[in-house]
Amino acid sequence: MLGTEFRTGSPIWIDLGSPDTRAAVAFYGAVFGWEFASAGPEGGGYGYFRKNGGTVAGLGPLTEQGARSAWMTYFRTEDARAAARAVTGAGGRVRAEPVSMGEVTFAQFTDPQGAQFAVLQSGQGLQRASEDDALVWVELHVRDPRAAIGFYGGLFGWRSQAMEAPGMTYQVLSIAEGDQQEGSFGGVAPLRDDHEDARWVPYFAVADTDRTVAAVGDSGGSVLMPAANVPGVGRIAWLADPAQAVFAVLRPDPRQA
């Protein structure tokens, strides 16, 4: 599962672009108990969600004209500029050219099937992961999972392993280094219908999926997929915040109700 010792291809950061950061702070504070710390006047409104003294995500205002609120997943790279060249060479698109801030360089891309993602060239990232109210899994939904595995495998060296799930074959993703199961961090699934957009969906671990779903509804969010048990995985639900940014929650086994 996800950790905070980041290697090439690991999810290293996640942030939310929101049209109303004040409302987002209130919503995620009510749902996950997150607190918000501003990056300061030079941060352009950017800041950090924190829980139990550690950073769990970032938050900033939308900066692109016509952009929709969404969660963005960043993967660790050794060279953000080389990653940008590899993305375009493999049929993807650079949405935001590599930018360096001190010892950190980041860039944002769109893969060939339309899913947005980013890279971060840094040794530092999230301070909390794979614990309650923190990122635990990332999941790619695309029309052609096999093509997606080829694209990201070429970019990060990811490995994949097929797992049979109800109505589909799910591909579990792992980083290139070390034990494959230990290095797993996410998965690839086919789009559920023709109206669904290709995207990366973050999963946050929770102590009680049903209680979290209720908190989302009470705080103005919506339920996209009701809470359900997935054998061998846990109890999951797909949700959206009031600005329609999609995320999921998971109560992992063996705590499954």
C-alpha positions in Angstrom: 0.0 0.0 0.0 1.0 3.6 -0.1 3.7 4.9 2.1 5.8 8.0 2.7 9.1 6.6 1.5 8.8 7.7 -2.1 10.4 5.9 -5.0 10.2 6.5 -8.8 6.5 6.2 -9.8 5.1 6.3 -6.3 2.2 8.6 -5.6 4.0 11.4 -3.8 1.4 14.2 -3.6 -2.2 15.0 -4.1 -4.0 18.2 -4.3 -7.5 19.7 -4.9 -8.2 22.5 -7.3 -11.3 24.2 -6.1 -13.4 27.2 -7.2 -14.0 28.0 -3.5 -11.2 27.1 -1.2 -12.9 28.4 1.9 -15.9 26.0 1.2 -13.5 23.2 0.5 -11.8 23.7 3.9 -15.1 23.5 5.6 -16.3 20.4 3.7 -13.2 18.3 4.2 -12.8 19.5 7.8 -16.3 18.2 8.5 -15.8 14.9 6.6 -12.2 13.9 7.5 -11.3 16.3 10.4 -8.6 17.9 8.3 -7.2 21.3 9.3 -5.8 23.8 6.8 -2.6 25.7 6.8 -1.9 28.4 4.3 1.3 28.4 2.3 1.5 32.2 3.0 1.1 35.3 0.9 3.5 34.1 -1.8 1.5 30.9 -2.2 -1.2 32.4 -4.3 -3.9 30.9 -2.1 -2.4 27.5 -2.0 -2.1 25.6 1.3 -2.1 22.2 3.0 -4.6 19.9 4.6 -3.2 18.4 7.7 -4.3 15.6 10.1 -2.5 14.5 13.3 0.3 16.9 12.7 1.1 15.7 9.2 0.2 16.9 5.7 -2.3 14.7 3.9 -3.0 16.8 0.8 -2.8 20.3 -0.8 -5.5 22.8 -1.8 -5.5 25.7 -4.2 -7.7 27.8 -6.3 -8.5 26.8 -9.9 -6.0 28.6 -12.3 -7.1 27.4 -15.8 -10.0 29.0 -17.6 -12.9 26.6 -17.7 -11.3 24.1 -15.4 -13.5 21.9 -13.2 -12.8 21.1 -9.6 -10.9 17.9 -9.3 -8.3 16.0 -7.3 -4.8 15.7 -8.9 -2.4 12.9 -8.2 1.3 13.5 -8.5 3.8 10.7 -9.1 7.5 10.9 -8.2 9.9 11.3 -11.0 13.7 11.7 -11.1 13.4 14.2 -14.0 10.2 16.2 -14.6 11.5 17.6 -17.9 12.4 14.2 -19.2 8.9 13.0 -18.1 7.3 15.8 -20.2 9.2 14.7 -23.3 8.2 11.0 -22.7 4.6 12.0 -22.2 4.4 13.8 -25.5 6.4 11.1 -27.3 3.9 8.5 -26.1 0.8 10.5 -27.3 0.0 12.4 -24.1 -0.2 16.2 -23.6 1.6 18.6 -21.4 -1.0 20.8 -19.6 1.5 22.7 -17.4 5.2 22.8 -18.4 7.8 21.8 -15.7 8.2 24.5 -13.1 10.9 24.6 -10.5 10.5 26.1 -7.0 13.7 25.7 -5.0 14.5 22.0 -5.0 11.1 20.9 -6.3 10.0 20.6 -9.9 6.5 19.7 -11.0 4.5 19.4 -14.2 1.0 18.4 -15.2 -0.1 16.2 -18.0 -3.0 14.5 -19.8 -2.6 10.9 -20.8 -3.6 9.7 -24.3 -7.1 8.7 -23.0 -7.8 12.0 -21.3 -7.0 11.3 -17.7 -5.1 14.1 -16.0 -2.1 13.5 -13.7 1.1 15.2 -12.6 4.7 14.5 -11.7 6.8 15.8 -8.8 10.6 15.8 -8.8 11.3 15.9 -5.0 12.4 13.8 -2.1 9.5 15.1 0.1 5.8 14.5 -0.2 2.8 13.6 1.8 3.5 13.1 5.5 0.5 10.8 6.2 -0.7 7.9 4.0 -2.4 4.5 4.5 -4.0 5.5 7.7 -7.5 6.8 8.6 -8.4 10.1 6.8 -5.3 9.9 4.5 -4.6 8.7 1.0 -4.5 4.9 0.7 -5.0 4.0 -3.0 -5.3 5.7 -6.4 -7.3 4.3 -9.3 -7.3 5.0 -13.0 -10.5 4.6 -15.0 -10.1 4.5 -18.7 -11.7 3.0 -21.8 -8.7 0.9 -22.7 -6.8 -0.4 -19.5 -4.3 -2.3 -21.6 -3.2 0.8 -23.5 -3.1 2.8 -20.3 -0.8 0.2 -18.6 1.5 0.5 -21.7 1.6 4.3 -21.5 2.3 4.5 -17.8 4.6 1.5 -17.8 6.8 3.2 -20.4 6.8 6.4 -18.3 7.4 5.0 -14.8 8.2 1.3 -15.3 5.1 0.3 -13.4 4.2 -3.4 -13.2 0.6 -4.8 -13.3 -1.1 -7.9 -12.1 -4.6 -9.0 -13.1 -7.2 -9.5 -10.4 -10.7 -10.8 -11.1 -13.4 -8.5 -9.8 -17.2 -8.6 -10.2 -17.9 -8.0 -13.9 -14.4 -7.0 -14.9 -10.7 -7.8 -14.7 -8.9 -5.3 -12.4 -5.3 -4.5 -12.9 -3.3 -3.8 -9.7 -0.4 -1.4 -10.2 3.0 -1.6 -8.5 6.2 0.5 -8.8 9.1 -0.9 -10.7 11.3 -1.5 -7.6 11.2 -4.3 -5.0 8.5 -6.8 -4.2 5.5 -6.4 -6.5 2.8 -6.8 -3.8 4.6 -4.6 -1.3 5.0 -1.9 -4.0 1.3 -1.9 -5.1 -0.3 1.5 -4.8 -3.3 1.6 -7.2 -5.2 0.0 -10.0 -6.7 0.4 -13.4 -10.4 -0.3 -14.2 -12.5 0.1 -17.4 -14.9 3.0 -17.6 -18.3 1.9 -16.2 -20.3 3.7 -19.0 -19.9 5.9 -22.1 -20.6 9.0 -20.1 -17.9 8.6 -17.5 -14.7 10.7 -18.0 -11.3 9.1 -17.9 -9.7 10.1 -14.6 -7.6 9.2 -11.6 -9.6 8.8 -8.4 -8.0 9.0 -5.0 -9.2 6.7 -2.2 -9.0 7.9 1.4 -8.9 5.4 4.2 -11.7 5.8 6.8 -12.6 4.0 10.1 -16.3 3.8 9.1 -17.4 4.1 5.4 -21.1 4.5 6.2 -20.5 7.3 8.7 -18.2 9.1 6.2 -20.9 8.8 3.5 -23.4 10.3 5.9 -21.0 13.2 6.7 -20.6 13.9 3.0 -24.3 14.2 2.6 -24.7 16.4 5.7 -22.0 18.7 4.4 -23.4 19.3 0.9 -21.6 16.6 -1.0 -23.1 13.8 -3.1 -22.9 10.0 -3.2 -22.0 8.6 -6.6 -21.7 5.0 -5.6 -23.3 3.9 -2.3 -21.2 2.0 0.3 -20.6 -1.6 -0.7 -18.4 -4.5 0.5 -15.7 -5.7 -1.9 -14.4 -9.1 -0.8 -10.8 -9.1 0.1 -10.6 -5.3 -0.2 -13.0 -3.6 2.2 -16.0 -1.3 2.2 -15.9 1.4 -0.4 -18.0 4.3 -1.6 -17.6 6.9 -4.4 -18.4 10.5 -3.5 -18.2 14.1 -4.7 -17.7 17.3 -2.8 -20.0 20.3 -3.2 -17.9 21.5 -6.2 -18.2 18.0 -7.8 -14.6 16.9 -7.2 -14.7 13.1 -7.2 -13.0 10.9 -4.5 -13.6 7.6 -2.9 -13.3 6.2 0.6 -12.2 2.7 1.8 -12.5 0.9 5.1 -9.8 -1.7 4.4 -10.0 -5.3 5.4 -9.8 -6.8 8.0 -12.0 -4.1 9.5 -14.7 -4.6 6.9 -18.1 -4.6 8.4 
